[in-house]
Amino acid sequence: MGILKKQWNISWLNFALLCAAFLSAMNFNLFIFIYTSIDEGATLWQHIAFVPMVFLLLFVILTLLLVPYLSKVFMIIFIMVACVSAYFMSAYGVIIDKTMLENAFKTDAREVRELLNLKLVLFVLFFGILPCLLVLKTRIVYAPKGIKNALLTRFASFFVGILLLLAIFVPQTQFFVPFFRYYYQSEYYTTPFYQLKSLVKYIKSRTFTKPPLEIIAPDARILEHKKRLLILVVGETARAANFSLLEKDRATTNETNPYTKKWGGVVFFNAVSSCGTSTAVSVPCMFSVSTRKQYKESEFKENALDILQKVGVRVIWFGNNSGGCQGVCERIKEVKMFNEDYDEALLKDIQNALNLGEQEIIIVHLQGSHGPTYYKRYPKDFTRFTPTCDTNELQKCTQEELTDTYDNTIAYSDYVISKLIKMLQSQSGVQASLLYVSDHGESLGENGIYLHAMPYFLAPKEQIHVPLLFYSNDKNLLDLAYKHKDYNLSHDYLFSTLLGYFDVHTKVYDKNLDIFYTNLLNKEEN
């Protein structure tokens, strides 16, 4: 470690060049994206040109930012952001944008531990901490020949960098402009600046003054008071393709729904899409009156549960999700949060809460299939499918191992759901139903992508196509569910479906977004 005890001098220009070279190397995910997207007919120079263009662009930016007293601060931030971002983009195929940062800041200690592994530690050590130490031990010489000469060097470096960048770009404008216009996603892989831009967006979204709660249903009322009970199960990271109840386009041959299949009166909806690709977006969105296209993360208005509670429905939230309720339950009177390894730990409390009111909705927010440590989401006794992937380094596992482990989480959630259905079957004199829907799906290595939270317009279907399952002791509701099971549905339907189930009349109820509306029309897409 003698090299770290030594301090050496380096000119500002050489420091800027070395930093630009290092950051260019840390943009290997960007180059992978570019070279897997570039047209086969591109010339050799067009293939090569991306590398000096990225280097020169970074160099030009650094000539403006690397100023006395701030150079080391900026570079340490850039190095650590680039290092961590590069690792997660490479290891899991994710995009580090505002939504992903929101998920990261809501991650609890248990989730952090589950993401840690030797490869991550070594990567951060060698490409993050060690370069930062080298920066700290470097003495940057800004003006060896006087301030005037230093300013001339800085301006010359900036303009030479710009001229060289233009010299590469301009002659090939007809190639580069269409490329970057069509593959605008290139920006998302540009580290560290896209991640820092996303961080600024996140901070802005968190620091605005929250307005008064918007009351959207002052006219809400229940016309027909009869005993109704609904258990709404919000799944986590469950994708429809791995449910054996799905009737087509399944991604597995494993029997992942062995428990619910035993019960009569269960309907699975085959074509349901999520509102987002992360819990932070999907959970508040699905309870909102806004559709996916209308929803904004900044909105602050009554949600479906607020309205149900206001009209006299007893609302209870049981949560075992490490991300919490994402603000949905903050005005609910009865909330109980858990931090259990397995979701079945909630069953006893749910049983005790059943049928305590004339009209009652119980929301059960599961930990479900939360990754990347899928093998920790179910007890060992529920290892139905093998071989399994018992690590958080998913890329080390075979597709069979990863699929079997994930399918074990689906089967375990199916067990929990079946226990809830059994509770409802013991109820008498009450319209008792269960609705299960996942917040978003999950990528399991398809096209090199893992986990979720991709920007919606880029997200593969595995992250958007979610399961929706319904059980009821009411034959009319079951008949309607069966009638609509192949309709193109989405999280947009949950708000009005919940209001409709409890016969809540209000101007914000939309019968055309109620799954149990008799004359519901099938839309081409959501």
N, C-alpha and C positions, 0 to 999 in steps of 0.2 A: 504493500500500500504506500510505498515511498513516493510514488507519483502524485498522490493526493496531498502529501506534505509540502511538495514543491510548488512554488508560485512562479509563473513565467509570464513574460510580456508578449503581447500580440497586437498588431496594428488593427485599428478599427475596420479597415477594408478587409483584411484577412479574416477577422472575426465574423463579419457579415457574410462573407463567402462561405466559410465553414458552417455557419448556422443555416444558411440557405440550403447547403448540400445535405445537412442532417435532416432538416424538415422535409426536403424532397424525398429522401429515403423513407421517411416515416409515412409518406403518402403512397405507399405500395398498394394500398387498397384502391386508391384512385386509379393507378396504372392498371391494376387487374381489371377494374370496371371498364376502362377505356379500351384495353386490348381484347376484351371479350365482346365489345360492342362494335369495334371498328369494322368497316366493310372489307371484305376479302380483296376487293379491287383496289384498295388504297396502295399507293406507292411505298417503297422502302423509306423514303425521306418522310412521308406523311406518318409512317409508323414511328420513326425515330424522333420526329420533331416535338412530340408531346413532352418528352423528358426535359430538353432544354427550356421549353416554354414554361413548365412548372417551376423549374429552378429559377429562371429569370423573373418570373412573377413574384416568387417569394423573396428574391434578392431585392427587387425594387421596393417591396413593402417594408423590408427590414432597413433599407437605407433611410426610410422616414421615421422608423420607430426606435432604432438603436441610437439613443442619444445619451449623453453623460448622465450618470446617476440612475437611469432607468433601464439601460441595456440589459443588465443581468436579471433584473426583476422580470422584464418582458420575456426574456429567453427561458427562464426557469418555468414561467407559466406556460409558454408555448410548448416547451419540451414535455412537461407532465401531461398537458391536455392532449398533445399529439400521441404520446406513448399510450395512455390509457384508452383513448379513442381507437387507435390503430389496433390494439389488442382485441377489444370487444367487437369491432367491425370484422376483424379477421376470424376470430374464434366462433362467433355466433351469426355473422352475416347481417347484423343489425345496423340501423342508421341512428347516429347520435344527434337527434333533433330536439326541439322543445318538448315534445311529448315524452321522449325517452328520458330527458333530464327530469321532467316532472315525476316520472316513475322512480328514477334514481333517488331523488330527494325524499320520496315517501317510503323508501326501502328501510326496513327495520334491521336490527342487528342480526337476527336469524338469517335473513335473506343475504346479508353481506357475507356471513360465514359460509353460506352455501355456494357463493360465487368464487370464493377463494380456492386456489389450487397452486401447485408448485410452478406450473408453467406461467401463470399470471405473475407470481412473485418474482420469478427469474426475469421475465420480460420487463417488468417495471424496474427491477434492479439494474439491468444492463442497459436498457434504452430510455430510462427515466431518471433514476436517482444518480447513477454514475455520471451521465452527461451533465446533470445539474451541478454535481460536485466539481467537475472540471470547469464549468462556467464560473463557479464561485472562486476557484483557485487561479483564475486568469486575470491578469491586469491588462485592461484594454487601453492602448495608447491612442488617444484621440487626436492630438495635435503635436506630433514630434517636430514639425517645422513651423509651428505657429498656427494661430487660429485661422488666419486668412487662407493658408494652404489647406488646412483641415476642411474648411467650408467648400473650397474648390474641389477637393477630393470627393466630398459627399455629393455635391451637385453633379459632378462629372460621373460618378458611379450611378446615380439615379438616372441621368439622361442616357448614358451608354446602355444601361439595362433596358430602358424603354425602347431605344433605337434597335437593339438586338432582338427584343421581343417582337417589335413591329416588322423587322426584317424577315423573321420566320413566319409571322402570321399573315401579313398583307399579301404576299405572292400566292398564298394558299387559301385566301379568303373563301373562295367557292367551295372549298372542302371543309374548313374549320367552322364557318358560320352555320351551315346546315347541321354539322355534327353536334355542336354544342346546343343548337336550338332543339334538335330532336332528342339528344341525350342530356337534357337539362339536369338530370339526376346526378351528373358529374359533380355538381356543387356540393352535394351531400357527403361526398367522400373526401372533400378538401379539408385536411386537418392542418393546423388547429383552428383555422379561422371560421369554418362553418359551425363548429361546436361553440366557439365563443359568441358568435352571432346568435345562436340558439339560446345560449345562457342569458344574453341581454334580453331577448324576447321573453324568456321565462321570468326574469326578475321584474320586467315591466308588468307582466300579467299578475304577479303576486303583490305588487306594491300599490296598485290602484285602490282608491277608496271604495269600499263596498257600498253600493247604494241600498236604500231601504228595500226590504223584500217586496217584490211585485206580486200583488194579489190578482191572480188571473181568473179565479172562480168565486166571486162574491155571491153568486146566485146558486151555488151548489147545494143540493138537497137530495135526500133519499125519499122516493115516492112509496116504494113497497118495502115495509120492514118485515123481513123474515130471517130466520137463522141461516147465516152463511159463514162458511169457514174456508179460507184459502191459505195454503202454504205456498209461498213463492220462493223457490230455490234459485239463487243466482250462482251459477257455476263459475269456475275460474279456469281459463286457458283450455277449455274443452272444445275440440273441433268436431264438427258433425261427421267428417269422413271416417272417424274411428269408432262410430257407434254402430253396433250390429243391427240396431233398429232401423238404420238408414236403408232405404230400399234400393238405391243405386249409387254407383260411383264411390264405393267404399275403398278405403286405403288399407284395409286389414282384413284378414280372414278370421281373426280371433273373435270369439263370442264374448263381447264386452258388455252385454246387457243381459246376463243370465238371470238376474234377480227380478227386474221389472217385467221381463217377458212372462214370468210365472203368474203375474196378476192380470185379471181381466180389466177392461176399461182403461187401457193405456194407449194413447195415440201419439205417434211421433211425426212431427212436421219435417218435411224433407228439404225445403228450400227457404231457409231463414238466414238473413245476413245481419251482421252486427253494425252498430252505430260507429264503432271505432275499432282500433286494433290494440288498445290498451285498457286496463281497468280504469285509469284516471279519466279517460274520455267516455268509454262505453257505459259505465255504471250511472253517472249523473245524466247522461244523454238518454238512456232507456227509460228513466223515470220522468223525463222532461216532456212537456207538451210539444216541444220543438221536434221536428223530424231531423234526420241526420244532416240534411242539406241546410237546415235552418239553424241548427244548434251551434252556439258559441260558448266556449269555456267560461267566458266572463258573465254569462247570464245569471241573474239572481232572482228567481221567481218561484212561486209555489210549484212543487212537484206532485206527482200522483199520490204519494203517501201523505203529504201535507193536507191535500183535499179530503182524502178518506178520513183522516183523523179529525178534521174540522167538522165533518158531517156525522160523526159519532161512531165510526168504525174503530174498533180497538186495533192499534197498530203496534206490533212488537218486532224488534230487529235483533236477531242473533247473528253475530259475526265472528268468523274464525279466519278471516282473510287478513293477511299481514298488511295490506294496503288500506285497511279501514273501510268505511262506507263512502269515502270520497265526497263527504258533505251531504249526502242524501238523507242521512238519519239525524242530522244535527238538531232538528226541531221535533223529533219524535220523543214522546215521553218515556217510552219503555225500550231501552237499548241495553244489551248485554254483549260485551266483547270478550272473546276468548283468545288464547294464544296456545292452542293445543296442537300436538303433532298430527293428530288424525281427526277428521271431521265427525266421526261418530260420537265424540265427546259431547257434542251439542244435544244429542237425542233426549237425554233425561230432562233437561230444562225445557225442551220443546214440548215433550209429553205433558209436563206440569202446566204449561201455558195454554194447552188446547181447551177450546170451548169455554173460556172464561167470560166471554162477552156475547151479546146477541149476534153481532156481526164482527168478524175478526179476520185480520190478515197477519200472518207470521212470515217475515222475510228471513230466510236462512242463507247467509252469504258464506260460501264454502272456500276453503283453501284449494280444494279440487286438484287440478293437475299442474299447479304452479311449478315452473321449471327454474333453472335447469336440473335441479336435483329431483327428478321425477321419482326416483327410487325411495325417497323419504316421504312420499305422500300417501303411502299405504302400509299397514302392518305386514310383517313377513308372512303371516298366515294367508295373506291375500295375494301372494305371488302365484298367479294362475298361469302366466305365460313366461317362458324362458327361451333363450338366455336373456339376461337383463343388463342394462347399462348402469352400473353402480358408481358413477362419477359425474362431476359437473362439466367435464371436458367432453362435450357431446361428439365432437368431431373424431374422437378416438374410438367411438363405438361403431359397430356395424349397423346397417339399417335395420336388420332383424332385432338386434339388442335394443336399439332405441325405440322401435315400434312396440316391442313386447313390454318394455318398462312403462311407456306411456299408456299402453292399453290396460295395464294393471291399475293405473290411476283412474281410468274411465270405469273399469269394472268395480273398483272400490266405491267410487261416487254412486254407481248404480246400486250398490248394496245399501248405502245411506238413504238414497231416494226410496228404495223398496221398504225400508223401515218406516219412513215417513208415510208412505202409502198405507202400510199396515195400521198405523195409528189412526189414519182417517177412516179406514174400513170399520173401525170399532165405534165410530161416531154414529149416533142415531138421531133422527129428528132434525137433521141439519144438512144443508147442501154443502158437502165437503169435497174440496178439490185440491189438486196440486199442480203447479205450473213450474217446470224447470227450464231455465234458459241460461246459456253461458254468456259471459261478457264479451269474449272474443275467442278466436281460434289460436292455432299454434303452427309454426313451421317446424318440421322434424328433419331438416337437412335437404329438403327438396331444392334443387338448384343452388346448393351451398348455403341456404338460409336456415337459421335456427331461431327459436323463440318467437317473439311477436313485436308489436309496436312499430312496424313499418308505416310510413306515410300511407294514408288510405288509398290514394290513387295509384300507389306502387305496390300495395300489399298483394301477395298471392292469395288465391281463394282459400287456402288452408287457414289463413288468419282471419277470414271474414265469414266463411260459412260455418254457422254455429248450430248446435242442437237445440230443439224446442220440444219438450215432452209434456203431455197433459194427461192427468187422471181425474176422474170425477165419479161420484155416485149418482150424478144427475144424467139420466139417459139423453135428454134433449141436448145438453151441452156436449156430451160425447158424440152424438150424431153430427152436430155442427162441426166439431173438431175434425171428425173423420172426413166430412165433406170438404173441408178446407186444408187438409193435410198436405196437399201437393201445390198449394198456392205459393206464389212468390211473396214471402212475408219478411219482416225485419223487426228490429228493436223499435221502430217507429210505432208499431202496433201495441206496445205494452201499456202505454199511458191510458188510452181509451178502453183497452181490454179490461184493465183493473177497475176503472170507473164503471164500465158496463156490467161487470160481474156483480158489483154491489148495488146496481140500479141507481147510480148517482146521475142526476140530471143537472146539466150545466151547459152553458154555451160553448165551453172548450172541449166538450166530449164530441168526438167525431166517429159516427157509426161506421164510416168507411175505413176506419183504422181499428176496428174492434173485431178480433178474431171470431167472436161468437155472434156477430151480427148475421141474421138469417140470410140477407141478400148481399152479402159481401162479394165484391167483384175481384177477380184475379188480375193483378197488375202485371204488365210484361216484365218490369224490373223495379227495383227499389233503389 
